[in-house]
Amino acid sequence: MTDDPEARTTTRAVRPYVITGGRAGAGGTPLPWETLVTATGTAAPETLQPEYRMILTHCRGLLSVAEVAAHLGQPPSVVQVLLADLLDWGLILSRPPVPRAEQRADAATLRKVLHGLESRL
């Protein structure tokens, strides 16, 4: 057992409505679970609650909203509210989900490439 009280405190002991300040939504459109987020590297205020600090610690690289929720042990809806706050404060950046390949590619171009490859075989 550790003597550090902060190490013994977990976010699971705190109700989600306390973590979000009673908010059930982010105010705007919630971030999809597959949205990628990363910390900006801006110094966080000392008064930032522990859940926000944990998010910033985990988001040194790109992580999805779902992955952040898994690391925190909180429901994705709670993490969406927290991430929206961090976005508003400029402490994280978000990148929309990458569209599926069939949504990005032109089918006619892909057929031409396929026929070109077949003609070489």
Secondary structure by P-SEA (a helix, b strand, c coil): ccccccccccccccccccccccccccccccccccbbbbbccccccccccaaaaaaaaaacccccaaaaaaaacccaaaaaaaaaaaaaaccbbbbcccccccccccaaaaaaaaaaaaaac
